Amino acid sequence: METIKLESAKYRIGDYCIGGVLGECPTWLVGSIFYLGDKILSSSGIDKTVAKQKIEEALSQCDKYGLVLALDVIFPSENLIEEILSFIGEFSIPVFLDSPDPGIRARTYLKASELGLTKYSIANGLFVDSPPEEVEALRESGIESAVLMAFDPKDPYTSIEPAARMTIVRKLLEGVKGLGVRNIMVDTVVLDPSSIYLSGEAIYMVKTELKLPVGSAPANALGNVTKEKVGVEAMVGVHGGSAAFLRMMGADYIMYGPISRVKYVAPVVSTIDSLLGYGLRRAGVRIEGKHPYKTLLRELQQLFTKG
């Protein structure tokens, strides 16, 4: 199977691996938190009690299904950077440092360095038009992990095409030299539901041609697919199905949306990973650590035997 032969560089960020042969490392499910409009934000700061509960529930889900939880922390304002980073640092899980404002991203990189949080920090991310301030802040921070955005916001219609994305990533790879970034990942940006396919095609190209860990955020296009609007069954099918498609195209991480949504995608992605892991074991690849192949697939085999 060509899909199972997909392979990229393999990194270890904190205690977690990403990349390698497809299925070797468990999928990273990346939940968004602290974005503008998140109910755990208030005028006085963040609701740490509710935030901790949400993160612990998501961690429990990922642990149950043998997957890795990462956070896409979307910093809404400069004045909350230190409070959020200090809080997030307690969990020792991968954190994508994100914001729609490149100036905030730059200050986040530097503050993460100041607080000693670079081990789990991932700069998210570098665009073709990222300002010098952000690039220099990444260099100064010592953060070794960064995401290259395979998309040009100023030219969306052209840059959404998979071949154009590859040109952008190659340009960014040249630009990132000398910044101290060792763990380079790619985001094949999703704009609308149809572009989930284009994102998947680009993921496959990044894996086969550049050998880099890669993922995307189908949640960008599926925010309105809620149980209130389409029903629980359709919501689970759409979010879970999109994540499964991207994983089979080679995605190493999937940004699935608000952190609490993890329960709708984890069982689907874990099933994919457990079967990919079984295929790798048959091919003689050693599966290290906790993995859906050792957890969910074993449970399914036991249910089959008992049933």
C-alpha positions as CSV (number, residue, x, y, z in Angstrom):
1,M,0.0,0.0,0.0
2,E,1.5,3.3,-1.1
3,T,-0.1,5.2,1.8
4,I,1.6,3.1,4.4
5,K,4.9,3.7,2.7
6,L,4.6,7.5,3.3
7,E,7.5,8.6,5.5
8,S,9.0,11.8,6.8
9,A,11.5,13.1,9.2
10,K,10.7,12.0,12.8
11,Y,11.0,14.5,15.6
12,R,10.6,14.3,19.3
13,I,9.1,17.4,20.9
14,G,9.1,17.1,24.6
15,D,8.0,13.5,25.3
16,Y,6.1,13.0,22.1
17,C,7.2,11.8,18.6
18,I,5.7,13.1,15.3
19,G,6.5,12.0,11.8
20,G,8.4,8.8,10.7
21,V,6.6,6.2,8.7
22,L,2.8,6.9,8.6
23,G,1.3,5.3,11.6
24,E,4.5,4.9,13.5
25,C,3.8,7.8,15.8
26,P,0.3,8.4,17.1
27,T,-1.6,11.2,15.5
28,W,-1.5,14.5,17.3
29,L,-5.0,15.9,17.8
30,V,-4.6,19.7,18.2
31,G,-7.4,21.4,20.1
32,S,-7.9,25.2,20.0
33,I,-8.1,27.2,23.2
34,F,-8.2,30.9,24.3
35,Y,-9.3,32.1,20.9
36,L,-11.3,35.3,20.7
37,G,-14.8,34.4,21.7
38,D,-13.8,31.4,23.8
39,K,-16.1,31.4,26.9
40,I,-13.1,30.8,29.2
41,L,-11.8,34.3,28.4
42,S,-13.1,37.3,30.3
43,S,-12.2,41.0,30.8
44,S,-10.2,40.0,33.9
45,G,-8.2,37.2,32.3
46,I,-8.7,33.5,31.8
47,D,-10.9,31.1,33.8
48,K,-8.2,28.7,34.9
49,T,-10.6,26.3,36.6
50,V,-12.7,25.7,33.5
51,A,-9.7,25.7,31.2
52,K,-8.0,23.1,33.3
53,Q,-11.1,20.9,33.3
54,K,-11.4,21.1,29.5
55,I,-7.7,20.3,29.0
56,E,-7.8,17.4,31.4
57,E,-10.9,16.0,29.8
58,A,-9.2,16.2,26.4
59,L,-6.1,14.5,27.8
60,S,-8.2,11.7,29.2
61,Q,-9.8,11.1,25.8
62,C,-6.5,11.1,24.0
63,D,-5.0,8.8,26.6
64,K,-7.9,6.4,26.3
65,Y,-7.4,6.2,22.5
66,G,-3.6,6.2,22.5
67,L,-3.3,9.5,20.8
68,V,-1.4,12.7,21.6
69,L,-3.1,15.9,22.7
70,A,-1.5,19.2,21.6
71,L,-2.9,22.7,22.0
72,D,-3.3,25.4,19.5
73,V,-3.2,28.4,21.8
74,I,-4.6,31.4,20.0
75,F,-3.5,34.4,22.0
76,P,-6.2,37.0,21.8
77,S,-4.2,39.9,23.1
78,E,-0.7,40.9,24.2
79,N,-1.7,41.5,27.9
80,L,-2.7,37.8,28.3
81,I,0.5,36.3,26.9
82,E,2.3,35.7,30.2
83,E,-0.8,34.5,32.1
84,I,-1.8,32.0,29.4
85,L,1.8,30.7,28.9
86,S,2.3,30.3,32.7
87,F,-0.9,28.3,32.9
88,I,-0.3,26.1,29.8
89,G,3.2,25.3,30.9
90,E,1.8,23.2,33.8
91,F,0.7,20.5,31.4
92,S,3.9,19.5,29.6
93,I,2.2,18.9,26.2
94,P,3.0,20.3,22.8
95,V,1.7,23.8,22.3
96,F,1.3,25.6,19.0
97,L,1.9,29.3,19.7
98,D,-0.7,31.0,17.5
99,S,-2.4,34.4,16.9
100,P,-3.8,36.1,13.9
101,D,-1.5,39.0,14.8
102,P,2.2,38.4,13.9
103,G,3.2,41.0,16.5
104,I,1.6,39.0,19.2
105,R,3.1,35.8,17.9
106,A,6.5,37.4,18.0
107,R,6.1,38.5,21.6
108,T,4.7,35.0,22.5
109,Y,7.9,33.3,21.2
110,L,10.1,35.6,23.3
111,K,7.9,35.2,26.5
112,A,7.9,31.4,26.1
113,S,11.7,31.5,26.0
114,E,11.8,33.8,29.1
115,L,9.5,31.4,31.0
116,G,11.6,28.3,30.0
117,L,8.9,26.8,27.9
118,T,10.7,26.2,24.6
119,K,10.8,22.4,25.0
120,Y,7.1,22.1,24.1
121,S,6.7,25.3,22.1
122,I,5.9,25.3,18.4
123,A,5.9,28.6,16.5
124,N,2.7,28.7,14.5
125,G,3.7,29.9,12.1
126,L,5.8,31.4,9.3
127,F,4.1,32.8,6.2
128,V,5.7,34.1,3.0
129,D,5.0,37.6,4.3
130,S,5.8,37.1,7.9
131,P,7.3,40.4,9.2
132,P,11.0,40.7,10.1
133,E,9.9,41.3,13.7
134,E,8.4,37.8,14.0
135,V,11.3,36.1,12.2
136,E,13.9,37.8,14.5
137,A,11.8,36.9,17.6
138,L,11.8,33.3,16.6
139,R,15.6,33.4,16.1
140,E,16.1,35.1,19.5
141,S,13.7,32.8,21.4
142,G,15.6,29.6,20.8
143,I,12.4,27.7,19.9
144,E,13.4,24.7,17.8
145,S,10.0,23.8,16.4
146,A,8.0,25.8,13.8
147,V,5.2,25.4,11.3
148,L,5.6,26.6,7.7
149,M,2.3,27.8,6.3
150,A,1.8,26.4,2.8
151,F,-0.4,29.3,1.7
152,D,-0.2,33.0,0.7
153,P,-3.1,35.0,2.2
154,K,-2.5,37.7,-0.5
155,D,-3.0,35.3,-3.3
156,P,-5.6,32.8,-2.0
157,Y,-6.9,31.5,-5.4
158,T,-3.5,30.6,-6.7
159,S,-1.8,29.5,-3.5
160,I,-4.6,27.1,-2.6
161,E,-3.5,24.7,-5.4
162,P,-1.2,21.9,-4.2
163,A,1.6,22.6,-6.6
164,A,1.7,26.3,-5.6
165,R,1.8,25.3,-2.0
166,M,5.0,23.3,-2.7
167,T,6.6,26.3,-4.2
168,I,5.7,28.3,-1.1
169,V,7.1,25.7,1.3
170,R,10.4,25.5,-0.6
171,K,10.7,29.2,-0.4
172,L,10.0,29.2,3.3
173,L,12.6,26.4,3.8
174,E,15.2,28.7,2.4
175,G,14.1,31.5,4.7
176,V,14.1,29.5,7.9
177,K,17.8,28.6,7.6
178,G,19.8,30.2,10.3
179,L,16.9,30.6,12.7
180,G,17.8,27.6,14.9
181,V,14.7,25.7,13.9
182,R,15.3,22.0,13.8
183,N,11.8,20.6,13.9
184,I,10.1,21.9,10.7
185,M,6.5,21.1,10.1
186,V,4.1,22.2,7.4
187,D,0.4,23.3,7.5
188,T,-1.5,22.8,4.3
189,V,-4.1,25.5,5.1
190,V,-7.9,24.7,4.8
191,L,-10.2,27.6,3.7
192,D,-13.5,25.9,3.0
193,P,-14.9,22.4,3.0
194,S,-13.8,21.6,-0.6
195,S,-10.3,22.7,0.2
196,I,-10.0,19.9,2.7
197,Y,-9.3,17.7,-0.4
198,L,-6.7,20.1,-1.7
199,S,-5.1,20.2,1.7
200,G,-5.0,16.4,1.7
201,E,-3.4,16.3,-1.8
202,A,-0.8,18.9,-0.6
203,I,-0.1,16.8,2.5
204,Y,0.7,13.8,0.3
205,M,3.0,15.9,-1.8
206,V,4.8,17.4,1.2
207,K,5.3,13.8,2.6
208,T,6.5,12.3,-0.6
209,E,8.7,15.2,-1.9
210,L,9.9,17.1,1.1
211,K,9.7,14.3,3.8
212,L,8.4,16.7,6.5
213,P,5.8,16.2,9.1
214,V,2.6,17.9,8.0
215,G,-1.0,18.5,9.0
216,S,-3.8,21.0,8.6
217,A,-6.9,22.4,10.3
218,P,-10.2,21.1,8.8
219,A,-11.9,22.9,11.7
220,N,-11.3,26.2,9.7
221,A,-14.0,25.0,7.3
222,L,-16.3,23.0,9.7
223,G,-17.0,25.4,12.5
224,N,-20.7,25.6,11.6
225,V,-21.0,21.8,11.5
226,T,-22.5,21.5,15.0
227,K,-25.0,19.1,16.6
228,E,-27.5,22.0,16.8
229,K,-27.3,22.6,13.0
230,V,-26.8,19.1,11.6
231,G,-27.4,16.6,14.4
232,V,-24.9,14.6,16.4
233,E,-24.6,11.8,13.9
234,A,-23.8,14.1,11.0
235,M,-21.4,16.2,13.1
236,V,-19.4,13.2,14.2
237,G,-19.4,11.8,10.7
238,V,-18.2,15.1,9.1
239,H,-15.5,15.9,11.6
240,G,-14.3,12.4,12.1
241,G,-14.5,11.6,8.4
242,S,-12.4,14.7,7.5
243,A,-9.8,13.8,10.1
244,A,-9.6,10.2,8.8
245,F,-9.2,11.4,5.2
246,L,-6.3,13.7,6.1
247,R,-4.6,11.1,8.2
248,M,-4.7,8.6,5.3
249,M,-3.3,11.2,3.0
250,G,-0.3,11.5,5.4
251,A,-1.3,14.0,8.1
252,D,0.7,13.8,11.3
253,Y,-1.4,16.4,13.2
254,I,-5.0,17.5,12.8
255,M,-6.3,20.7,14.2
256,Y,-9.9,19.6,14.9
257,G,-11.3,22.8,16.5
258,P,-12.3,23.8,20.0
259,I,-10.6,21.5,22.5
260,S,-13.9,20.0,23.8
261,R,-14.6,18.5,20.4
262,V,-11.9,15.9,20.8
263,K,-14.4,13.2,21.8
264,Y,-15.9,13.4,18.3
265,V,-12.7,12.7,16.4
266,A,-10.5,10.6,18.7
267,P,-12.3,7.2,18.2
268,V,-12.1,7.6,14.4
269,V,-8.5,8.6,14.2
270,S,-7.5,6.0,16.8
271,T,-9.1,3.3,14.6
272,I,-7.1,4.5,11.6
273,D,-3.9,4.5,13.7
274,S,-4.5,1.1,15.2
275,L,-4.8,-0.5,11.8
276,L,-1.9,1.4,10.3
277,G,0.1,0.3,13.4
278,Y,-0.8,-3.3,12.7
279,G,0.3,-3.0,9.1
280,L,3.6,-1.6,10.2
281,R,4.2,-4.4,12.7
282,R,3.5,-6.9,9.9
283,A,6.2,-5.1,7.9
284,G,8.6,-5.4,10.8
285,V,8.5,-1.8,12.0
286,R,8.8,-1.6,15.8
287,I,6.0,0.5,17.4
288,E,7.4,2.2,20.5
289,G,5.5,3.6,23.5
290,K,1.7,3.9,23.9
291,H,-0.1,3.5,20.5
292,P,-3.6,2.7,19.4
293,Y,-2.3,-0.5,17.9
294,K,-1.5,-1.6,21.5
295,T,-4.7,-0.2,23.0
296,L,-7.8,0.1,20.8
297,L,-7.0,-2.7,18.4
298,R,-6.3,-5.0,21.3
299,E,-9.6,-4.1,22.9
300,L,-11.4,-4.7,19.6
301,Q,-9.7,-8.1,19.2
302,Q,-10.9,-9.0,22.8
303,L,-14.4,-7.9,22.0
304,F,-14.4,-10.0,18.9
305,T,-13.1,-13.1,20.8
306,K,-15.6,-12.7,23.6
307,G,-18.5,-11.9,21.4
